[in-house]
């Protein structure tokens, strides 16, 4: 997990995305938001987005906005087109979608984290992409590091204090998604 000295580190805020090469590490912190990582194992290029909502739900606005799952993935697809590669050459991983409020919802309701996770899975399926790994749902937030030189994504999920009692994951455990 040690970063080589020449590698640049990019931090993504909600609604942002980044596409880079083997000299890049991308980092973000997710609650109910979701990140999609795309990695080309032969060329060692890839990207990550950090979206907040599944879609605009019919609201019109000019230009793509990385806050929405479908548009964030579209922005990454534009970068893939510019690189001269094809979508199906990439490994895809999904992270986030945590329940940040720990409220019980009615039988017909789901929290935004679950809706974000479902949107990510549906987009992967819709575009015929290979899902190599996912770490979605649960309670609390995640720190995510994506090392483009190796394709590894490191995830640490921290449950909030009220969720620690109901979580079966070790708080603060660091997991690698190779």
N, C-alpha and C positions, 0 to 999 in steps of 0.2 A: 504494500500500500504506500510505500515511500515514493514520493514524487521526485523524478530526476530533476536536476537543477535547471535544465534548459526549458522545462515544460511551463507553459502559461496556464494559469488557473482562472476560469471564468465562473462567476457566481450568477445564477439565474434567479431573478425575482419573478413573482407571479406574472404571467402573460408574456414572458420572454422565451426566446429559443436561441440556440447557437449551434453552428455546424463547423467542425474543424478537422484538423489532421492529427497525426500521431504525437505532436508536440503540445497536446491540449488535455487538460483535465477540466471537467465541468462539474460544478457543485450546486446543490440547492437544498432547501428545507421545505418539506411538504407536510401539510396537515390534511385537509380534505381535498386539496389539489392533487393532480396526478402528473407524473412525468413519463414521457415516452422516450426511450433511447433507441437510436438506430445506429448500427455499427457494421461497416464493411470489413470482413475479416481478412481479405487479401490486400486491400489498399490502405487499411488502418486509417479510415476516415469515418466520421459519424457525427451525430448531433443529438441534442436533447431539447425537449420543450417542457414548460411548466404551465399547464393550463388550470383554470379555476372553475370552469363551468362546461357542461356537455355541449351546449350550442347556444346560439343567440335566440332560438325559439321564434323565428320569424321576424325579428327586429332587423331593419335595414340600416346599414351603415357602409360608407365607402371603405374599401380595402379590407384585407384580412387582419384579424385581431388574434394574437396569440393567447388571449384569455379563454378562448373557446376551443374545445378538443378538436373538432373537425378542421377549424381554421389553422390551429397550431400545427397539426400534422400536415396540412397543405403547405404551410410555410417551409417545413422541413423537406417536403417533396420538391419544392422549387429548388432548394439547395442541392438535392440529389440530381435533379435534371441538369443543373449548372455543372455538376461534377462529371457528367457524361456516364453515369452509372444507372443501373435499373433498381427499382424498389425491391424486387425479389432477391437481390444479392445481399440484402441487409438482414442482420439479426435484430429482432425487436424485443425489448423488455419494457414492462410496465411497473410503476411504483407509485405508492401513495394511496389516496382514497380513504384516509382514516376518519373515524368518528371523533370529532373534537369536542362534542358537547355532552356525550354520554347520556342523552335523554332517550327514554323509551318512546318510540313513535307508534302511531296507530298501525293496524294491520295493512292498510293500503299505502302507507308512507314509507319512504326510504330517505336516509340522510344524504346530503349532497356528495359525500365521499363515495358512497355506493353508486350513485348515479354517474359520477365522474369515472369510476372504475369500469362500470358497465359500458360507458361510451367509448373508453379506450379499447376494451376487448372487441366491441362491435366494429370499430374502425379497423382494427387489425384484421379481423375476419373479412370485412367488406372489401378490403384492398388485397386480400390473398397473401398477407405477409406471414412470415414464420415467427411465432411467439416462442422465444428461447427461454424466457423466465418471467415471473411476475411476483411481486410482493405487494399485495393490495389488501385494503380493509383494516380491520382491527381498530384499536383505540390509540389515540395519541399521534405524535408527529414523527417524521422520519428525516434523517439527514442522508442525502444521496451523493455519492462521488462516482463519476463516470470517467475512467481512464481510457482515452481513445487509443493509446498505444497498445493496449492489451485487450480491450473490449470488456474488461471487468467492471462491474458496478458494485460498489460497496454501499451497504445500507445499514443504518443504525436506527432502530425504532425505539422511541421512548414513550412509554405510556404516561399519561397525565396522572396525577396523584389519585383522583377518584376512579381511574380505570385500572390501576395496578392490581386491585383485588380481583377483578374479573378477567384479567389478561393471562393467558397461559404462556406467553412469551416472556423471556427474561428481559427485564428493563435494561436497556443500554447494550444489548448483545449486538455485536458487529457481524454481519453476514456478507459473504461474497457471492455474487451471482455471476459465475463465469460463463 
